[in-house]
């Protein structure tokens, strides 16, 4: 698989400000990381609004993603990768959720923190259905997002879950 193209790294905190200026720990943030974060934010919003439930979940996600592509809190157009990722998650939402529940060992999807669900959905799509991203890159990016956006336990949980999914990705397609 080809390596993933990313822009030069810069150190930003989880609000997008300079990490050095804000005193927060540094996270490597690339253009692709920013696009992933934007996708996670849309997935989180859809989840919190109950849009991902039932037979219309994928269509609801497509509609919200189309709206958020141009109308968002930061008033910028969503990066192309954000739009591609959200379309991919929508295309495989049922399979993604089934995969996460199957390999999360003792955790049902509804009991996971909402941020972790959003990150896991995005990363699972990248690992299983996006041939442009190597699985280790998807796992590493998910862990970075979890460190930025979720609980202290989330990176370890997601690393284990996504590692299991990575090991079986070829059989899940």
TISE-522942 format. One record per residue: residue in one letter; x, y, z of N, C-alpha, C in turn. Coordinates in Angstrom, 2 decimals, decimal comma, always signed. Layout:
N
  aa       nu       nv       nw      cau      cav      caw       cu       cv       cw
   a        X        Y        Z        X        Y        Z        X        Y        Z
...
//
This chain:
173
  aa       nu       nv       nw      cau      cav      caw       cu       cv       cw
   x    +0,84    -1,19    +0,00    +0,00    +0,00    +0,00    +0,88    +1,24    +0,00
   x    +0,47    +2,29    -0,69    +1,28    +3,49    -0,73    +1,24    +4,21    +0,60
   x    +2,33    +4,88    +0,89    +2,37    +5,68    +2,11    +1,42    +6,84    +1,97
   x    +0,91    +7,28    +3,08    -0,08    +8,34    +3,10    +0,58    +9,70    +2,96
   x    +0,12   +10,54    +2,01    +0,70   +11,87    +1,88    +0,18   +12,80    +2,96
   x    +1,07   +13,43    +3,66    +0,69   +14,40    +4,68    +1,55   +15,63    +4,52
   x    +0,98   +16,76    +4,91    +1,73   +18,01    +4,88    +2,74   +18,01    +6,02
   x    +3,60   +18,99    +6,02    +4,60   +19,11    +7,08    +3,91   +19,21    +8,43
   x    +4,59   +18,65    +9,46    +4,00   +18,65   +10,79    +4,16   +20,00   +11,45
   x    +3,19   +20,32   +12,30    +3,27   +21,50   +13,15    +2,71   +21,10   +14,50
   x    +3,11   +21,77   +15,54    +2,64   +21,42   +16,87    +1,52   +22,35   +17,28
   x    +0,33   +21,79   +17,38    -0,85   +22,54   +17,79    -1,49   +21,83   +18,96
   x    -2,15   +22,59   +19,82    -2,90   +21,93   +20,88    -4,25   +21,52   +20,33
   x    -5,12   +20,97   +21,19    -6,37   +20,43   +20,70    -7,37   +21,50   +20,29
   x    -7,08   +22,77   +20,48    -7,94   +23,83   +19,99    -7,38   +24,46   +18,73
   x    -6,27   +23,94   +18,23    -5,67   +24,45   +17,01    -4,71   +25,60   +17,25
   x    -4,49   +25,98   +18,50    -3,55   +27,05   +18,81    -2,15   +26,48   +18,95
   x    -1,18   +27,34   +18,89    +0,20   +26,90   +19,07    +0,35   +26,25   +20,44
   x    +0,86   +25,03   +20,47    +1,01   +24,31   +21,74    +1,98   +25,04   +22,66
   x    +3,03   +25,59   +22,11    +3,99   +26,29   +22,95    +3,36   +27,52   +23,60
   x    +2,52   +28,22   +22,86    +1,89   +29,42   +23,40    +0,85   +29,10   +24,47
   x    +0,19   +27,96   +24,33    -0,88   +27,63   +25,27    -0,40   +26,83   +26,47
   x    +0,80   +26,28   +26,41    +1,32   +25,49   +27,51    +0,82   +24,06   +27,54
   x    +0,05   +23,63   +26,52    -0,44   +22,26   +26,44    +0,62   +21,35   +25,83
   x    +0,50   +20,04   +26,07    +1,45   +19,11   +25,45    +1,33   +19,18   +23,93
   x    +2,41   +18,84   +23,26    +2,43   +18,89   +21,81    +1,94   +17,59   +21,21
   x    +1,18   +17,71   +20,15    +0,75   +16,57   +19,35    +1,16   +16,86   +17,92
   x    +1,71   +15,88   +17,21    +2,05   +16,13   +15,81    +0,75   +16,25   +15,01
   x    +0,53   +17,38   +14,39    -0,70   +17,61   +13,66    -0,36   +17,93   +12,21
   x    -0,82   +17,06   +11,32    -0,61   +17,23    +9,89    -1,93   +17,66    +9,26
   x    -1,88   +17,98    +7,99    -3,11   +18,33    +7,28    -4,09   +17,15    +7,32
   x    -3,56   +15,94    +7,18    -4,43   +14,76    +7,22    -5,01   +14,56    +8,62
   x    -4,23   +14,86    +9,67    -4,75   +14,77   +11,04    -5,89   +15,75   +11,24
   x    -5,74   +16,95   +10,73    -6,81   +17,95   +10,84    -8,07   +17,48   +10,11
   x    -7,89   +16,87    +8,95    -9,04   +16,35    +8,21    -9,72   +15,22    +8,98
   x    -8,91   +14,36    +9,60    -9,48   +13,28   +10,41   -10,24   +13,85   +11,60
   x    -9,66   +14,84   +12,24   -10,33   +15,45   +13,40   -11,68   +16,03   +12,99
   x   -11,72   +16,68   +11,85   -12,98   +17,25   +11,37   -14,00   +16,14   +11,12
   x   -13,56   +15,01   +10,57   -14,46   +13,88   +10,35   -14,97   +13,33   +11,68
   x   -14,09   +13,24   +12,67   -14,48   +12,76   +14,00   -15,52   +13,72   +14,61
   x   -15,33   +15,01   +14,42   -16,29   +15,98   +14,96   -17,67   +15,79   +14,34
   x   -17,73   +15,54   +13,04   -19,02   +15,32   +12,37   -19,63   +14,00   +12,84
   x   -18,81   +12,96   +12,95   -19,32   +11,68   +13,45   -19,84   +11,81   +14,87
   x   -19,13   +12,56   +15,70   -19,56   +12,79   +17,08   -20,90   +13,52   +17,09
   x   -21,02   +14,57   +16,28   -22,28   +15,32   +16,22   -23,43   +14,43   +15,77
   x   -23,21   +13,65   +14,73   -24,25   +12,75   +14,23   -24,68   +11,77   +15,30
   x   -23,71   +11,24   +16,02   -23,98   +10,28   +17,09   -24,79   +10,94   +18,21
   x   -24,37   +12,12   +18,64   -25,05   +12,81   +19,73   -26,47   +13,22   +19,36
   x   -26,69   +13,48   +18,10   -28,03   +13,85   +17,63   -28,89   +12,63   +17,32
   x   -28,34   +11,43   +17,51   -29,10   +10,21   +17,27   -29,30    +9,91   +15,79
   x   -28,48   +10,48   +14,94   -28,66   +10,33   +13,50   -28,12    +9,02   +12,94
   x   -27,29    +8,32   +13,71   -26,65    +7,11   +13,19   -27,43    +5,84   +13,50
   x   -28,54    +5,97   +14,15   -29,32    +4,81   +14,55   -30,30    +4,39   +13,46
   x   -30,55    +3,11   +13,41   -31,57    +2,58   +12,51   -31,12    +2,49   +11,06
   x   -32,09    +2,18   +10,22   -31,83    +1,97    +8,80   -31,42    +3,23    +8,07
   x   -31,78    +4,38    +8,59   -31,46    +5,64    +7,91   -30,16    +6,27    +8,40
   x   -29,40    +5,58    +9,25   -28,17    +6,13    +9,81   -27,17    +6,58    +8,75
   x   -26,94    +5,74    +7,76   -25,97    +6,08    +6,72   -26,42    +7,29    +5,92
   x   -27,70    +7,33    +5,56   -28,21    +8,48    +4,80   -28,17    +9,75    +5,64
   x   -28,51    +9,63    +6,91   -28,44   +10,80    +7,81   -27,01   +11,32    +7,90
   x   -26,04   +10,41    +7,98   -24,64   +10,82    +8,03   -24,24   +11,51    +6,74
   x   -24,66   +10,98    +5,61   -24,34   +11,63    +4,33   -24,88   +13,05    +4,28
   x   -26,11   +13,23    +4,75   -26,73   +14,56    +4,72   -26,02   +15,53    +5,66
   x   -25,70   +15,08    +6,87   -24,99   +15,95    +7,81   -23,59   +16,26    +7,28
   x   -22,92   +15,28    +6,71   -21,58   +15,51    +6,16   -21,63   +16,53    +5,02
   x   -22,64   +16,45    +4,18   -22,77   +17,42    +3,07   -22,99   +18,82    +3,62
   x   -23,81   +18,92    +4,66   -24,06   +20,22    +5,28   -22,79   +20,75    +5,95
   x   -22,09   +19,90    +6,69   -20,88   +20,33    +7,42   -19,68   +20,54    +6,49
   x   -19,77   +20,06    +5,27   -18,67   +20,28    +4,33   -18,49   +21,77    +4,07
   x   -19,57   +22,52    +4,16   -19,50   +23,95    +3,87   -19,95   +24,84    +5,02
   x   -20,74   +24,30    +5,94   -21,26   +25,09    +7,06   -20,83   +24,44    +8,37
   x   -19,79   +25,01    +8,98   -19,29   +24,45   +10,23   -18,97   +25,58   +11,19
   x   -18,65   +25,21   +12,40   -18,35   +26,20   +13,44   -17,15   +27,06   +13,07
   x   -16,19   +26,50   +12,36   -15,00   +27,30   +12,00   -15,12   +27,98   +10,65
   x   -16,27   +27,88   +10,02   -16,59   +28,61    +8,78   -15,59   +28,36    +7,65
   x   -15,06   +27,16    +7,60   -14,17   +26,79    +6,51   -14,71   +25,54    +5,83
   x   -14,37   +25,40    +4,57   -14,78   +24,21    +3,84   -14,02   +23,00    +4,37
   x   -14,70   +21,90    +4,49   -14,06   +20,67    +4,97   -13,03   +20,20    +3,95
   x   -11,89   +19,72    +4,43   -10,88   +19,18    +3,51   -11,45   +18,00    +2,72
   x   -10,87   +17,77    +1,55   -11,34   +16,67    +0,69   -11,29   +15,34    +1,43
   x   -10,24   +15,12    +2,24   -10,14   +13,84    +2,94   -11,25   +13,68    +3,98
   x   -11,68   +14,76    +4,60   -12,80   +14,69    +5,54   -14,04   +14,20    +4,81
   x   -14,30   +14,77    +3,65   -15,48   +14,39    +2,88   -15,37   +12,93    +2,41
   x   -14,17   +12,53    +1,97   -13,96   +11,15    +1,53   -14,17   +10,18    +2,69
   x   -13,63   +10,51    +3,86   -13,73    +9,62    +5,02   -15,18    +9,49    +5,48
   x   -15,89   +10,59    +5,54   -17,29   +10,53    +5,98   -18,15    +9,74    +4,99
   x   -17,89    +9,89    +3,70   -18,61    +9,09    +2,70   -18,29    +7,61    +2,87
   x   -17,02    +7,30    +3,15   -16,63    +5,91    +3,36   -17,27    +5,31    +4,59
   x   -17,31    +6,07    +5,68   -17,96    +5,59    +6,90   -19,45    +5,37    +6,62
   x   -20,08    +6,31    +5,92   -21,51    +6,16    +5,61   -21,75    +4,90    +4,76
   x   -20,88    +4,67    +3,78   -21,03    +3,50    +2,91   -20,94    +2,18    +3,66
   x   -20,22    +2,16    +4,77   -19,96    +0,91    +5,50   -20,39    +0,99    +6,97
   x   -21,27    +1,90    +7,31   -21,61    +2,16    +8,72   -22,05    +0,90    +9,46
   x   -22,92    +0,13    +8,90   -23,40    -1,08    +9,58   -22,26    -2,06    +9,82
   x   -21,44    -2,29    +8,78   -20,32    -3,22    +8,93   -19,29    -2,69    +9,92
   x   -19,06    -1,39    +9,91   -18,11    -0,78   +10,84   -18,57    -0,99   +12,27
   x   -19,83    -0,69   +12,55   -20,34    -0,85   +13,91   -20,31    -2,32   +14,35
   x   -20,66    -3,22   +13,45   -20,60    -4,65   +13,79   -19,17    -5,08   +14,08
   x   -18,23    -4,59   +13,30   -16,82    -4,93   +13,51   -16,33    -4,41   +14,85
   x   -16,65    -3,18   +15,17   -16,22    -2,60   +16,44   -16,80    -3,39   +17,61
   x   -18,08    -3,70   +17,55   -18,70    -4,46   +18,65   -18,10    -5,87   +18,75
   x   -17,82    -6,49   +17,64   -17,26    -7,84   +17,65   -15,90    -7,89   +18,31
   x   -15,05    -6,90   +18,04   -13,66    -6,96   +18,49   -13,34    -6,06   +19,69
   x   -14,36    -5,46   +20,30   -14,10    -4,59   +21,46   -14,12    -5,34   +22,78
   x   -14,24    -6,64   +22,76   -14,13    -7,50   +23,94   -14,82    -6,94   +25,18
   x   -16,11    -7,21   +25,27   -16,84    -6,84   +26,47   -17,44    -5,45   +26,46
   x   -17,25    -4,72   +25,40   -17,83    -3,37   +25,30   -18,84    -3,34   +24,17
   x   -20,06    -2,97   +24,49   -21,02    -2,72   +23,42   -20,81    -1,29   +22,96
   x   -21,12    -1,05   +21,73   -20,89    +0,27   +21,13   -21,52    +1,39   +21,95
   x   -22,72    +1,16   +22,44   -23,45    +2,21   +23,17   -22,79    +2,56   +24,51
   x   -21,95    +1,69   +25,05   -21,29    +1,98   +26,34   -19,96    +2,70   +26,18
   x   -19,44    +2,75   +24,97   -18,17    +3,43   +24,73   -18,38    +4,93   +24,80
   x   -17,37    +5,67   +25,24   -17,47    +7,12   +25,15   -17,73    +7,53   +23,70
   x   -18,57    +8,52   +23,51   -18,96    +8,94   +22,16   -17,76    +9,34   +21,31
   x   -16,78    +9,98   +21,91   -15,59   +10,36   +21,16   -14,84    +9,13   +20,68
   x   -14,73    +8,13   +21,53   -14,06    +6,89   +21,14   -14,81    +6,18   +20,02
   x   -16,14    +6,21   +20,07   -16,94    +5,61   +18,99   -16,64    +6,29   +17,66
   x   -16,59    +7,62   +17,69   -16,34    +8,37   +16,46   -14,94    +8,06   +15,91
   x   -13,95    +8,05   +16,79   -12,58    +7,75   +16,37   -12,50    +6,31   +15,85
   x   -13,12    +5,37   +16,55   -13,08    +3,97   +16,13   -13,77    +3,77   +14,79
   x   -14,88    +4,46   +14,57   -15,58    +4,34   +13,28   -14,68    +4,82   +12,13
   x   -14,08    +5,97   +12,31   -13,21    +6,51   +11,27   -12,02    +5,58   +11,03
   x   -11,34    +5,18   +12,09   -10,15    +4,34   +11,95   -10,49    +2,97   +11,37
   x   -11,62    +2,41   +11,74   -12,02    +1,11   +11,19   -12,23    +1,22    +9,69
   x   -12,88    +2,29    +9,25   -13,04    +2,49    +7,81   -11,66    +2,59    +7,13
   x   -10,76    +3,37    +7,72    -9,43    +3,52    +7,13    -8,69    +2,19    +7,04
   x    -8,77    +1,40    +8,10    -8,04    +0,13    +8,17    -8,61    -0,89    +7,18
   x    -9,91    -1,02    +7,15   -10,53    -2,10    +6,38   -10,84    -1,70    +4,94
   x   -11,33    -0,49    +4,71   -11,83    -0,14    +3,39   -11,04    +0,93    +2,64
   x   -10,10    +1,60    +3,25    -9,34    +2,64    +2,55    -7,93    +2,12    +2,23
   x    -7,72    +1,75    +1,00    -6,43    +1,19    +0,58    -5,32    +2,24    +0,52
   x    -5,66    +3,51    +0,61    -4,65    +4,57    +0,55    -3,93    +4,81    +1,87
   x    -4,42    +4,20    +2,95    -3,84    +4,41    +4,27    -3,38    +3,07    +4,84
   x    -2,13    +3,00    +5,23    -1,62    +1,79    +5,87    -2,25    +1,66    +7,25
   x    -2,56    +0,44    +7,64    -3,21    +0,19    +8,93    -2,43    +0,79   +10,11
   x    -1,12    +0,64   +10,19    -0,39    +1,24   +11,33    -0,54    +2,76   +11,39
   x    -0,64    +3,40   +10,23    -0,83    +4,86   +10,20    -2,22    +5,19   +10,75
   x    -3,23    +4,45   +10,35    -4,59    +4,69   +10,83    -4,68    +4,51   +12,35
   x    -4,03    +3,47   +12,86    -4,04    +3,23   +14,31    -3,31    +4,36   +15,04
   x    -2,15    +4,75   +14,53    -1,39    +5,83   +15,16    -2,17    +7,14   +15,16
   x    -2,81    +7,46   +14,06    -3,61    +8,68   +13,98    -4,80    +8,62   +14,95
   x    -5,42    +7,46   +15,07    -6,53    +7,31   +16,00    -6,06    +7,53   +17,44
   x    -4,90    +7,01   +17,77    -4,36    +7,20   +19,11    -4,04    +8,67   +19,36
   x    -3,49    +9,34   +18,37    -3,22   +10,77   +18,49    -4,52   +11,55   +18,74
   x    -5,55   +11,24   +17,98    -6,84   +11,91   +18,17    -7,42   +11,60   +19,55
   x    -7,27   +10,37   +20,00    -7,77   +10,01   +21,33    -7,04   +10,79   +22,42
   x    -5,73   +10,96   +22,26    -4,97   +11,75   +23,23    -5,42   +13,20   +23,24
   x    -5,78   +13,71   +22,07    -6,20   +15,10   +21,96    -7,62   +15,32   +22,47
   x    -8,50   +14,36   +22,21    -9,94   +14,60   +22,36   -10,65   +13,78   +23,43
   x   -10,03   +12,72   +23,93   -10,79   +11,80   +24,79   -10,11   +11,59   +26,13
   x   -10,44   +10,50   +26,78    -9,98   +10,23   +28,14    -8,56    +9,67   +28,16
   x    -7,97    +9,61   +29,33    -6,62    +9,06   +29,46    -6,56    +7,57   +29,11
   x    -7,67    +6,85   +29,30    -7,71    +5,42   +29,00    -7,99    +5,13   +27,53
   x    -8,47    +6,11   +26,80    -8,90    +5,89   +25,41    -7,78    +5,45   +24,47
   x    -6,59    +6,05   +24,52    -5,55    +5,60   +23,58    -5,24    +4,11   +23,71
   x    -5,15    +3,62   +24,93    -4,84    +2,20   +25,13    -6,00    +1,33   +24,64
   x    -7,22    +1,71   +24,97    -8,40    +0,95   +24,53    -8,45    +0,89   +23,00
   x    -8,32    +2,05   +22,36    -8,40    +2,09   +20,90    -7,23    +1,36   +20,24
   x    -6,06    +1,42   +20,84    -4,91    +0,70   +20,30    -5,19    -0,81   +20,28
   x    -5,73    -1,33   +21,36    -6,06    -2,76   +21,41    -7,14    -3,13   +20,42
   x    -8,21    -2,37   +20,40    -9,33    -2,63   +19,49    -8,88    -2,55   +18,03
   x    -8,23    -1,46   +17,68    -7,85    -1,26   +16,29    -6,73    -2,21   +15,88
   x    -5,89    -2,61   +16,82    -4,88    -3,63   +16,52    -5,51    -4,94   +16,13
   x    -6,56    -5,35   +16,86    -7,27    -6,58   +16,51    -7,92    -6,46   +15,14
   x    -8,54    -5,30   +14,88    -9,18    -5,10   +13,58    -8,13    -5,10   +12,47
   x    -6,98    -4,49   +12,71    -5,89    -4,47   +11,71    -5,43    -5,87   +11,36
   x    -5,29    -6,71   +12,39    -4,85    -8,08   +12,17    -5,79    -8,87   +11,27
   x    -7,07    -8,50   +11,29    -8,08    -9,26   +10,54    -8,66    -8,48    +9,36
   x    -8,07    -7,35    +9,03    -8,64    -6,46    +8,01    -8,92    -7,17    +6,69
   x    -8,01    -8,03    +6,25    -8,19    -8,70    +4,97    -9,43    -9,61    +4,96
   x    -9,77   -10,17    +6,12   -10,93   -11,05    +6,19   -12,23   -10,29    +6,41
   x   -12,14    -9,01    +6,72   -13,34    -8,21    +7,01   -13,91    -7,50    +5,79
   x   -13,15    -7,44    +4,73   -13,60    -6,72    +3,52   -14,74    -7,41    +2,84
//
